[in-house]
Amino acid sequence: MTLRALGDVEFFVVRLDTDHLSPHALEALLRQVEAGAVRILDLLLIRRPALQEFSLSEVDADEFALAGLGLQTPGIVCEDDVRHFAAALPVGSSAMLVLVEPTWAEQFSADLTFHGEAIMATQLIPAAIANAVLDATITTS
């Protein structure tokens, strides 16, 4: 594998109804990859059977490849990352932990750097918070 610099990356934790990736989750990922919106760096499945326990499993590479997907940097997500996100999962639940690189941001950054400018900071605001602020703004207007 050829190493290359990454742009900004984001973790997404997606609750699953089973201990396996659903066709719906695979299709949603594939749509984002095909649209050029993200590059999937790594993906793990997390299960939290008890309060102080969690298990992780690698995605089935063959199943992933059959869905038209691939991992750019498998193994980059470590057990400490999984432990951090698993702590927020309800007991008895499963989730997909996916690390993606938003490719639009990589190109945006490269375009700015070419002209001597640089992104100084970014801040992700989760949709639930953004929508709550939007609702509050609309109701007070």
FENURBEL-V553964 format. One record per pair of residues at least 12 apart in sequence whose C-alpha atoms are under 7 Angstrom apart, sorted by the first residue. I is the first residue (numbers start at 1). GAP is how many residues later the second one is. D is the distance in Angstrom with one decimal. If there is no record, write none. Layout:
BEGIN
I_GAP_D ; I_GAP_D
END
This chain:
BEGIN
7_94_6.5 ; 7_99_5.0 ; 8_93_6.1 ; 8_94_7.0 ; 9_90_6.7 ; 9_91_5.5 ; 9_92_4.4 ; 9_93_6.6 ; 10_89_5.6 ; 10_90_5.4 ; 10_91_6.3 ; 11_86_6.9 ; 11_87_5.7 ; 11_88_4.5 ; 11_89_6.5 ; 12_85_5.8 ; 12_86_5.3 ; 12_87_6.4 ; 13_82_6.3 ; 13_83_5.7 ; 13_84_4.7 ; 13_85_6.6 ; 14_81_5.2 ; 14_82_5.1 ; 14_83_6.6 ; 15_79_6.1 ; 15_80_4.3 ; 15_81_6.5 ; 16_78_5.5 ; 16_79_5.0 ; 16_80_6.8 ; 18_76_6.6 ; 19_75_5.7 ; 26_41_6.6 ; 30_38_6.9 ; 30_39_6.4 ; 36_67_6.7 ; 37_65_5.8 ; 37_66_5.6 ; 37_67_6.2 ; 38_62_6.1 ; 38_63_5.4 ; 38_64_4.4 ; 38_65_5.1 ; 39_61_5.6 ; 39_62_5.2 ; 39_63_6.5 ; 39_64_6.4 ; 40_31_5.5 ; 40_32_6.1 ; 40_59_6.3 ; 40_60_4.6 ; 40_61_6.5 ; 41_30_5.2 ; 41_31_4.6 ; 41_32_4.8 ; 41_33_6.4 ; 41_58_5.5 ; 41_59_5.3 ; 41_60_6.8 ; 42_29_5.5 ; 42_30_6.8 ; 42_31_5.9 ; 42_32_4.9 ; 42_33_6.6 ; 42_34_6.5 ; 42_35_6.4 ; 42_56_5.9 ; 42_57_5.3 ; 43_16_6.4 ; 43_53_7.0 ; 43_54_5.6 ; 43_55_4.3 ; 43_56_6.3 ; 44_12_6.6 ; 44_13_5.8 ; 44_14_5.0 ; 44_15_5.7 ; 44_52_5.9 ; 44_53_5.2 ; 44_54_6.5 ; 45_12_5.2 ; 45_13_6.3 ; 45_14_6.7 ; 45_50_5.9 ; 45_51_4.7 ; 45_52_6.1 ; 46_40_6.9 ; 46_48_5.5 ; 46_49_5.2 ; 46_50_6.2 ; 47_46_6.0 ; 47_47_4.3 ; 47_48_6.5 ; 48_38_6.6 ; 48_41_6.8 ; 48_43_5.4 ; 48_44_5.5 ; 48_45_5.7 ; 48_46_6.4 ; 49_42_5.7 ; 49_43_4.7 ; 50_41_5.4 ; 50_42_6.6 ; 51_40_5.9 ; 54_32_6.6
END
